[in-house]
């Protein structure tokens, strides 16, 4: 059986499973569509949260970023993991006690303001749309290789599949689909990792294999990797980070951005009781840890396999001839995600750190610039092919990568759809809309969101994990402070919260746009996105933490100068902070 047929069997089979589940769990009411009827078991919800959380950025791109940057990019791992703990401990149980369908609804009621609710909708849509771009881009990468289509066609296929099960099933269908997707993605991620760890170190546990001896060279695997890449001008894989401020701010931005992302928060609204929200968080941590403890090993082994593919003897002396490149390079070249340019016309592939610091050494070797461009998002997906694993493993990881991208995309699209139909249409423009009318509006909103996400996913402003990091920064600067103050401060009022959200959002977007070339202000359009140009060395990916500080400061400052919240709101905050008993999600 050909590899294409195997891929089609795994991917097609998983898609039929997802669509079948959606038909079985079709949403029949707005409560089914928004919170799956409010009766999901904590273990089931924990697994669904795991799939919702482990997106294309986690499955496809995070290991690629760590592989490319080593220890410096472990901030993705630390920030996302720490952020989930923050969400589960500080926000989820209290929001579940409040008993609403959406994050903007909580903000609108807590701050007794339709304007605050509207601003929260805007913040939610900006963050979620930015996030979903990364998921659709990741799905396009996976499709372009494994189904042998271009990335645009891959995006369209992904959009059709999401449309069929998310629009039909809503949260109810998405919940049980995500359980299936978690099973697919975790098996797909760990099996190749076990194979590769055994090949390179003889240890079947990838996390331990990363610190074991490299079988072929007889030295520790990370030491071998450092040896290979430093000879080619790259920094040591285990090298420390120079800019500690930026590292801390980036980790913090990911953490609080995680706690402010609505598509994860709304999952805690689907369980019957507050205690179930806590148990959901605990189970989700177990399910997430299975992948996150494996990712660093996958990253280091993928990088070593890539380098030793190009330099089989482990040194830069004998790079392979382009005509002798392995089949996996040829297959990925078709997608455009690997590109070769023979700059010195010697017929060999020179892959090295093409920077001024290594220029003298490169010229001495007769090299005239790096000749191989490898999209970092492909490393996890290509890993089984690089290591010559069986065809069924390649098909499995294809299905896993797509499950990761589609599961999170569905959750994000539901958050966007709920904000439009429940918070805008029902909450602001047509409060008397019927349950049937609101359900139709929710499905239409999700359909439109899928079209927009597909269009933007065709031209993402960076790698999948980088685009996602921007979304986390936006959520960190806008929604997280409003949620935290809404639960833990009785003094912050509607004016302060609204001013804080707008200030944090605008500050963060302006800073990001300056370095991404999207801000049409004289003197800012040509700012290169490099450390030399960043203010105080703070990258656009890290600015969300500063935006959150701006949000908190403005909210507290404005609230102190204006009238305190009504007594009933202060009593409401007090009741939310001490969650005794279970609130039931109600539609009003």
TIVEX-941002 format. One record per residue (C-alpha): x, y, z. Coordinates in pm, whole numbers, padded with zeros to 5 digits, always signed. Layout:
# residues N
XYZ
...
# end
This chain:
# residues 588
+00000+00000+00000
+00135+00345-00092
+00212+00605+00174
-00057+00831+00029
-00316+00555+00066
-00207+00493+00428
-00229+00866+00507
-00570+00887+00345
-00691+00588+00546
-00581+00736+00882
-00692+01091+00809
-01016+00994+00638
-01103+00746+00910
-01051+01005+01184
-01261+01260+00995
-01549+01015+00958
-01528+00949+01331
-01549+01321+01415
-01842+01384+01183
-02022+01073+01312
-01985+01193+01670
-02119+01537+01573
-02428+01379+01418
-02480+01164+01727
-02436+01461+01964
-02619+01720+01757
-02707+02033+01956
-03081+02079+01988
-03083+02395+02202
-02866+02695+02281
-02767+02529+02608
-02641+02226+02412
-02466+02455+02164
-02294+02679+02422
-02222+02450+02721
-02306+02095+02601
-02615+02091+02824
-02402+02151+03135
-02375+01781+03216
-02029+01671+03096
-01838+01432+03326
-01514+01578+03472
-01289+01309+03316
-01455+01355+02979
-01426+01732+03017
-01062+01703+03121
-00982+01509+02807
-01174+01759+02593
-00986+02045+02761
-00661+01865+02681
-00752+01847+02311
-00881+02205+02313
-00561+02320+02478
-00308+02118+02275
-00346+02298+01949
-00148+02293+01627
+00096+02518+01810
+00152+02250+02077
+00150+01950+01846
+00315+02088+01534
+00497+02409+01611
+00611+02410+01974
+00859+02126+01929
+00975+02291+01605
+01044+02616+01786
+01229+02439+02068
+01423+02240+01808
+01528+02561+01635
+01602+02770+01945
+01683+02514+02213
+01653+02621+02575
+01567+02978+02475
+01236+02862+02328
+01144+02649+02626
+00952+02957+02737
+00662+02830+02524
+00654+02512+02728
+00687+02687+03065
+00440+02966+02988
+00162+02748+02852
+00192+02488+03126
+00212+02745+03407
-00076+02937+03258
-00304+02639+03264
-00231+02588+03635
-00312+02956+03690
-00641+02918+03504
-00743+02602+03689
-00657+02744+04033
-00758+03111+04014
-01033+03149+03757
-01217+02837+03646
-01401+02740+03969
-01517+03096+04035
-01638+03153+03680
-01824+02822+03696
-01992+02936+04020
-02111+03248+03841
-02291+03019+03596
-02293+03200+03261
-02252+03085+02903
-01969+03316+02792
-01680+03526+02922
-01828+03857+02795
-02153+03773+02973
-01964+03739+03303
-01786+04070+03242
-02111+04245+03144
-02294+04127+03456
-02004+04169+03697
-01936+04523+03578
-02310+04595+03533
-02247+04744+03190
-02345+04655+02834
-02048+04862+02716
-01808+04650+02922
-01967+04342+02769
-01924+04487+02419
-01556+04568+02480
-01505+04214+02610
-01661+04078+02290
-01418+04287+02084
-01121+04163+02290
-01242+03804+02263
-01286+03821+01886
-00945+03985+01827
-00764+03727+02044
-00959+03427+01914
-00931+03521+01547
-00555+03570+01588
-00533+03232+01760
-00741+03047+01504
-00517+03176+01223
-00237+02966+01372
-00460+02658+01385
-00570+02690+01025
-00210+02753+00915
-00105+02439+01102
-00380+02236+00938
-00266+02366+00599
+00091+02251+00669
-00027+01901+00764
-00263+01865+00470
-00013+01997+00217
+00223+01709+00287
+00014+01413+00385
-00268+01454+00135
-00030+01588-00131
-00218+01912-00191
-00104+02272-00163
-00152+02454+00167
-00446+02660+00038
-00639+02348-00058
-00543+02201+00280
-00700+02500+00453
-01019+02458+00255
-01044+02088+00341
-00984+02165+00709
-01249+02437+00701
-01507+02202+00547
-01444+01933+00811
-01467+02183+01100
-01782+02330+00949
-01949+01990+00930
-01896+01890+01293
-01870+02223+01479
-02164+02404+01319
-02382+02095+01352
-02286+01984+01703
-02191+02306+01880
-02027+02257+02221
-02202+01924+02269
-02065+01781+01946
-01727+01950+01990
-01685+01807+02342
-01715+01444+02240
-01529+01504+01915
-01243+01652+02117
-01229+01340+02335
-01173+01135+02019
-00924+01393+01890
-00727+01380+02215
-00694+01003+02185
-00575+01039+01825
-00328+01319+01888
-00167+01179+02204
-00113+00835+02046
+00017+01002+01729
+00260+01218+01925
+00399+00958+02164
+00442+00652+01939
+00689+00819+01696
+00868+00973+01996
+00914+00627+02151
+01045+00483+01823
+01293+00769+01773
+01411+00762+02134
+01479+00390+02100
+01670+00449+01774
+01891+00725+01911
+01941+00623+02274
+01793+00278+02334
+01558+00430+02595
+01185+00388+02520
+01083+00687+02736
+01151+01003+02529
+01184+01235+02829
+01455+01014+02975
+01609+00945+02635
+01683+01314+02592
+01924+01291+02887
+02061+00948+02790
+02367+00849+02588
+02355+00887+02210
+02405+00526+02096
+02611+00595+01784
+02858+00846+01935
+02868+00722+02293
+02821+01070+02440
+02508+01230+02595
+02247+01311+02330
+02233+01684+02413
+02615+01703+02410
+02614+01539+02066
+02355+01787+01944
+02558+02081+02078
+02865+01943+01905
+02693+01913+01568
+02524+02252+01559
+02803+02467+01708
+03032+02344+01430
+02784+02506+01192
+02773+02844+01369
+02458+02787+01573
+02443+02863+01944
+02460+02570+02182
+02123+02401+02210
+02142+02420+02590
+02276+02777+02598
+02127+03020+02850
+01923+03325+02744
+02090+03668+02735
+01777+03882+02767
+01628+03760+03094
+01372+04043+03108
+01223+03946+02774
+01222+03578+02871
+01038+03649+03197
+00786+03879+03029
+00724+03633+02747
+00666+03346+02992
+00435+03568+03197
+00249+03680+02885
+00184+03319+02786
+00077+03232+03140
-00178+03505+03194
-00282+03489+02829
-00367+03124+02885
-00582+03215+03182
-00763+03477+02974
-00836+03273+02662
-01212+03224+02638
-01215+02900+02440
-01055+02717+02735
-01253+02902+03002
-01590+02810+02850
-01503+02442+02881
-01540+02479+03259
-01900+02595+03208
-01996+02250+03072
-01981+02055+03402
-02267+02023+03655
-02095+02154+03971
-01813+02378+04091
-01632+02073+04231
-01650+01917+03885
-01475+02224+03742
-01185+02163+03979
-01171+01792+03896
-01183+01878+03525
-00878+02097+03576
-00691+01819+03755
-00766+01559+03488
-00679+01804+03212
-00336+01861+03369
-00272+01485+03358
-00374+01462+02992
-00175+01772+02893
+00136+01653+03078
+00157+01341+02860
+00237+01557+02558
+00422+01843+02725
+00670+01612+02899
+00744+01450+02563
+00777+01768+02353
+01132+01871+02460
+01262+01523+02373
+01088+01529+02036
+01242+01871+01967
+01601+01775+02047
+01583+01445+01861
+01421+01606+01556
+01699+01867+01541
+01971+01602+01568
+01805+01384+01304
+01773+01682+01068
+02137+01785+01103
+02275+01433+01067
+02060+01383+00757
+02242+01671+00588
+02579+01589+00748
+02579+01208+00783
+02920+01185+00948
+02818+01433+01218
+03054+01710+01106
+03030+01993+00856
+03311+01849+00643
+03095+01632+00419
+02743+01763+00348
+02538+01538+00122
+02496+01596-00249
+02162+01750-00340
+02098+01466-00583
+02146+01220-00295
+01898+01393-00066
+01667+01151+00115
+01311+01090+00006
+01161+01285+00295
+01333+01602+00171
+01200+01542-00179
+00848+01487-00051
+00846+01804+00160
+01001+02009-00122
+00684+01951-00319
+00489+02143-00053
+00726+02443-00069
+00804+02409+00301
+01161+02298+00226
+01357+02497-00029
+01710+02448-00167
+01922+02704-00352
+02272+02602-00463
+02445+02934-00396
+02802+02814-00451
+02719+02573-00736
+02892+02274-00576
+02590+02045-00582
+02602+01997-00204
+02356+02112+00062
+02504+02365+00303
+02283+02409+00609
+02438+02647+00863
+02385+02967+01061
+02411+03230+00791
+02504+03526+01014
+02791+03781+01017
+02940+03608+01320
+03001+03290+01117
+03073+03458+00782
+03452+03429+00795
+03439+03058+00878
+03179+02998+00607
+03389+03170+00342
+03693+02963+00444
+03485+02652+00373
+03378+02787+00034
+03018+02846+00138
+02822+03140+00002
+02514+03149+00221
+02277+02897+00380
+02122+02689+00105
+01844+02498+00278
+01534+02666+00421
+01324+02442+00646
+00989+02559+00780
+01002+02488+01153
+00640+02378+01158
+00725+02061+00964
+00977+01904+01205
+00731+01706+01416
+00532+01597+01112
+00845+01499+00922
+01014+01327+01218
+00886+00976+01137
+01003+01010+00777
+01343+01147+00883
+01388+00845+01110
+01258+00597+00849
+00970+00478+01066
+00694+00254+00923
+00435+00406+00694
+00152+00356+00943
+00335+00579+01194
+00351+00856+00933
-00021+00816+00868
-00090+00825+01241
+00102+01148+01297
-00079+01303+01001
-00411+01229+01170
-00273+01354+01503
-00151+01685+01366
-00484+01750+01203
-00672+01649+01519
-00467+01899+01721
-00533+02183+01478
-00902+02109+01426
-00987+02050+01794
-00860+02391+01902
-00997+02562+01593
-01341+02428+01678
-01319+02557+02036
-01206+02900+01921
-01476+02922+01655
-01736+02831+01916
-01608+03109+02144
-01634+03358+01856
-01978+03230+01755
-02108+03248+02113
-01980+03602+02154
-02157+03715+01837
-02486+03531+01881
-02527+03538+02261
-02346+03857+02363
-02405+04081+02062
-02727+03964+01896
-02917+03846+02205
-02741+04054+02469
-02741+04388+02287
-02942+04404+01965
-03233+04158+02001
-03292+04044+02362
-03628+03889+02271
-03485+03651+02011
-03619+03296+02046
-03402+02999+02144
-03439+02861+01792
-03346+03196+01638
-03041+03231+01861
-02927+02878+01772
-02955+02964+01401
-02763+03288+01459
-02490+03092+01643
-02451+02851+01353
-02443+03129+01095
-02187+03320+01306
-01965+03013+01325
-01990+02961+00950
-01880+03319+00884
-01598+03283+01139
-01474+02969+00959
-01463+03154+00627
-01270+03447+00779
-01029+03215+00963
-00960+03020+00645
-00885+03337+00450
-00650+03471+00717
-00489+03130+00768
-00371+03136+00406
-00138+03427+00491
-00043+03396+00859
+00198+03656+01004
+00449+03396+01129
+00489+03035+01233
+00189+02871+01397
+00325+02903+01750
+00433+03264+01692
+00085+03363+01572
-00062+03187+01873
+00179+03374+02102
+00040+03703+01968
-00311+03585+02058
-00198+03502+02410
-00049+03849+02445
-00377+04009+02339
-00577+03796+02584
-00325+03868+02860
-00352+04244+02812
-00730+04265+02776
-00940+03983+02924
-00725+03836+03203
-00708+04152+03418
-01083+04209+03383
-01154+03853+03495
-00911+03867+03787
-01039+04203+03912
-01396+04088+03859
-01342+03796+04096
-01099+03934+04353
-01175+04308+04375
-01505+04460+04488
-01382+04814+04421
-01322+04801+04044
-01625+04946+03870
-01767+04943+03518
-01584+05258+03403
-01249+05135+03533
-01282+04787+03385
-01385+04920+03043
-01103+05175+03038
-00855+04907+03147
-00955+04658+02878
-00941+04921+02604
-00606+05056+02726
-00445+04712+02750
-00580+04604+02410
-00481+04921+02225
-00136+04942+02387
-00059+04579+02297
-00193+04597+01942
-00003+04919+01865
+00324+04768+01987
+00267+04446+01788
+00159+04629+01475
+00466+04857+01483
+00699+04562+01438
+00477+04356+01209
+00443+04638+00954
+00068+04675+01000
+00063+05021+01160
+00046+05305+00913
+00212+05575+01120
+00510+05771+00979
+00835+05645+01122
+00698+05310+01239
+00639+05114+00919
+01002+05018+00869
+01084+04904+01223
+01246+04565+01187
+01125+04300+01429
+01470+04255+01586
+01605+04292+01942
+01795+04607+01841
+01468+04787+01770
+01255+04656+02055
+01186+04901+02337
+01389+04787+02641
+01449+04461+02457
+01081+04357+02488
+00962+04162+02182
+00610+04193+02036
+00546+03839+02159
+00619+03949+02519
+00437+04281+02528
+00111+04127+02652
+00250+04111+03007
+00322+04487+02996
-00023+04546+02847
-00175+04360+03142
+00007+04592+03383
-00132+04890+03189
-00480+04736+03211
-00459+04682+03589
-00317+05031+03651
-00581+05211+03442
-00867+05006+03585
-00768+05063+03947
-00683+05430+03886
-01009+05515+03709
-01213+05315+03963
-01052+05502+04251
-01159+05834+04099
-01516+05727+04021
-01813+05587+04209
-01775+05245+04370
-01988+04954+04241
-02341+04911+04379
-02384+04705+04696
-02547+04415+04512
-02245+04388+04278
-02007+04383+04574
-02217+04110+04732
-02207+03921+04401
-01826+03935+04397
-01818+03808+04753
-02043+03513+04665
-01834+03422+04359
-01512+03420+04559
-01652+03165+04802
-01803+02904+04570
-02035+02702+04793
-02258+02484+04581
-02314+02472+04209
-02454+02745+03994
-02649+02632+03692
-02588+02796+03357
-02903+02983+03265
-03006+03160+02949
-03112+03517+03016
# end
